[in-house]
C-alpha cells in the first residue's frame, strides 16, 4: 500500500496491485468512475493497439473527496476535490493517459471557461495543454509540463488538457475544480486526441508525434512548473493542496471567478 496521507492531507492509501484507493476514517468510501480501454480507442495514435498488460480498466476518477468537517467550506465555495489514478500501462508505444477535455464557458464571464488546478500526489506526470479558436477549428498554442510529487499545475481558461503517465509507476493526481459543470469531451474525441501523442523512445524519456487530424501544429513549448502558482496564487510546494484550499478557500476563488484573476491566469503560459 502507498500511504498518500502526508502528501494529500487526507487519510488515503493506494493499493499498488489493484490501483484502487483505500479510504480511512473519517473519510467515506467513494466508488470511482472507471475509464475503460474501449473509451480510450478514439483518442489513440494506433487504434488497433491493445494494452500490453491486457487490462480493461485504464484509469480511475474519484470525485468530491473531502473530510466530513470540511463539507460546509466545500459547499459554500462551490468547489470540489477529485483524485485521478492512472496505472503504468502501455498501449502499443503510447503511454497511458486521460481521454482529455475542455471546460464550458462560464455564464457572464466574457467567454472564459472554468480553470482547474492539479497536484501530483504520486509518480510522474506530463500535462499537455492546448488552445484552439472558439469554433475548435484552428490550433493556437500547445505546451507541456513535466511534474513530480508536490508540483502544482493550473489549467488556464479556454485550454483543453490531458494527463499522461510517463513514469514507471502509478500516477496519482489531486485537483480542485468548480463544482457541477460538465466537461466537453467531443472537441478532442472528434480529432482522435490532442494535437500531439506521447510515445516511448529508446533514447529520450518520451517523444511527441503529431496528430494529423489537426491542420495546424504550433511548436510544442515545454514549460517548467511555475513559481507563479506559489507567488500569484498562494500555493506552497510543501503543503497539500487540499489542506491549503480548505484552510484558505480564497486561494480557490479563481476557479469560479477567473475574470477577476485574468492577468494572473494569462501569465501562466507566458
N, C-alpha and C positions, 0 to 999 in steps of 0.2 A: 504493500500500500504506500502511496505517496501522500504525505501529510501536506495539505495546502493551507492549513490554518494561519501560519505566520505570514505567508505571502499574500493571502486573500483577505485576512481579517475575519474569516468565517470558519466555523468548526466543520471543515470538509476534508475528506480523504478521497483519493482516486485509486481504484483497483487497476493495477497495471496489466492484468490479464483480460478483464472484460471491458476496460476503459469506461466504466461507469462510476459516477460519483457516489460516495457514501456520506449521507447527511447525519451528523452527530447532533445530539440535543444542545440547544433547544430548537434547532432547525427542523422544520417539517420536510419530509421527503417530497421531492418533485420528480415527476415522470418526464423524461426528456422527449422532445421531438427528435426523430431519427431521420437523417438524410441517408437514403439507401443508394446503392450503386446505380440502380435504374434511374434515379433522379439526376445522377451526375452525367450520364451518357451525352445529353445535348450540349454540354459545355467542355467536352474533352477534345484534345487535339486528334486523338485516334479513337473514334467511337466504336471501333471493333476490339479495342484492348479490354482486358479484364484485370481486376486486382490480382497482384502476384500472390497474395496470401489467400485468395479465393473467399474473401469476406463479402457480405452483402451490406453490412452497416458501415457507412463511411465516416460519419461524424454525428455528434450528439449536441443538442441545444437545450440547455436548462434555462427557463425564463422565470423572471420575477423571484429571484432568490433574496431573502432578507430575514434578519432576526425578528421575532415577534415584537420586540421592544422598539423596532425601527419602523413599524408599519405606518404610524402617523406621519413621520417625516417623509416617507416614500410617497404616500398618497397626497399629502399637502403640496408637494413639489412636482407632482406629475412625472415621476422618474421611475426607472426600472433597471435592476441589475441582473445581468444574464451571465452565464458561463457556457463556453463552447469547447468541446473536447474533440480534437482531430487526431486520430491514430496515425502512426507512421506507415501508411500503406502506399505502395507504388502502383500506379495504373499504367502499365507499359513503362515508358520512360518519364511519365508525368508524375509530379509529386501530388499527394493528396491535398485537397483544397476545399473551400466552401464554394457553393454554386455562384454566389455573387448577386448583388442587387443595388438598386438606387433607393433613395428615400423620397417620399412625396413632398410637394411644396406645402409650406405652412400657410394657411389662410391669412391674408393680410400682411405677409412678410416681404413684400417686394420680390416675389418669385425666388425665395430662398427655401431650400429643403432642410430637413432636420439633420443636424450634425450628430456625431457619436464619438465617444472616447473609449479606447481599448487599453488593456493592460495584459502583458504576458505573465501568466502565473507558473508555467512550466514549459520547457522546451524552447525551440527557436522558430520564429515566425518571419515570413515575408509578407508584408502588407502591400497589396497592389491597389492603386487608386487612380481612377481615370475620370476625365471630364469630357462630356460631349455637348453639342448645342442643344437647345430646348426641344428640338424635334428628334433627337437621338440619331442624327444622320452623319454628323461630322465629329471626328475625334479631335479635341482641342489640346489636351495635355495628358500625360501618363507618367506616373512616378511610383517608385517602390521604396519601402523602408524595411530594413532587416532589424528585428527587435528581439531582445533576450529577456530573461526573467526580470521583472520590475519595471521594464520600459513601458511608457505610455505613448499612445499614438492617437491623434484626433483625425477623424474623417470630416473634412470641411463640408459645408453645404454644397449640394449640386454635384457631388462626386460619387461615382459608382465604386464598388470596392469588393475585394475578396481577401481571404487569408490563406496562405499556402504554408503547409508544414514542411519546412526544408531541413529539419533536424532528423536525427536517427531515432529519437524517442517520441513519445506522445507530446502533442502541443495542447496546452490549456490556456484559454484567454478569458478574461472577465471584461464586461463592458457596461457602461452606463448609457442609457438612451432615454428619450422621451417616451412616456407610457402611451401605448394604444394605437400608434399609427401602423399601417400595413406597408411592408416593403414592396418595391417594384422589381420583380424578377425578369419580366419579359424583355426589357432592353438588352440584357446580357444573354439570355437564352436564345433570343432571336438571331444573335450573331455568333452563336456557338461558343460563348465565353467572353472573357475580357480581350483586349486588343493584343495581348501577348500571353503565351503559355509558358509555364516554368517546367523545364526538363532537367533531368540528371545529366551530369557531364563527367568525363574521365579526368579532367584537369581542374575545372572550376567547381565551386560548390553547387552552382546551378547555371543554366543558360536560359535566356528568354528567346522564344521563337514567335514570329509574327502570326497573328490570326488573320488569314487572308479574307475573312468575311468583313473586314474593315477596309474602307477605301483609303484612309489616311493612317499613317503610323509615325506620329511625332517621336523624336528620340526619347528613350527611357531615361528619366532623371532618377538617380539613386540618392535619396536624402538620408541624413543621419537622424536619429531620434532627437527631436528638437528640445534644447533647453528652454525654448519659448513656452512649452507646455507647462514648465515649472514656474517660469518668471511671469508669464502673462495670464496663466490660468490657475496658478497656485498649487499645483500637484507636486508632491515630492517623490523622488525615486525610491526613497527608503520607507515610505509609508504606503500601506494598502490603499488602493483607490476606493474600495468600498468604504473603509473607515473614514477617509478624508471627506467623501461625499456625504456621509451621514452626519458627521460632526460639523460640517460647514456646507450645507446644501447650496449656498450661494455660488460655490465653485461650479455647480452644475446648471446654473441659470441659463447658460448659453445653449443648452440642449433644447430648450423650449422657446428661447428668445434670441436667435442668432443675429438678428438685425442689430441689436444693442451691442453685439460684440463683432460686428462686421470687420472692423480694422484688425483686431487681434486674429480673427479666423483667416483673414486674407494673407497674413504673414507666414502662415504655416507652410505654404507651398512655395514661398519665395526663397 
